[in-house]
Amino acid sequence: MTNFSFCNPVRIEFGRDKEKYIGQYMKESGAKKALVLYGSERVRKSGLMDAVEGSLKANGIEFV
């Protein structure tokens, strides 16, 4: 096996309306792109995805 190191720093935010700040948090950490994954259409139906996409767009974060 090849020797390697893996560092995966994680920021976890909990609380009401935190999805509205995801773009800001990513921008602060220097991110420019995001891969958004979800498991069911409930995310779209509830409006959560709209809030996330809006925050990413407002902060100049590209996403797929």
Phi, psi and omega in degrees: 000142177281136176287140177201164175239144179227125179240126183229076179292138185230135173248125180241122180249133177238146173134170182296132174066016180298333180298337181288347184251004184301320178297318178297314180298318181293319179298317178301327181272000177090008180288148178238340182222154180221144170253115184257121180242142175212161189259344180207164180289350178304327180298319178286316182298326182281345182092355180301317182294324177299318179295317180296311180299319179298318179293318179297313180299316182298336182253011175071026179264119176287148180209154173226000000 
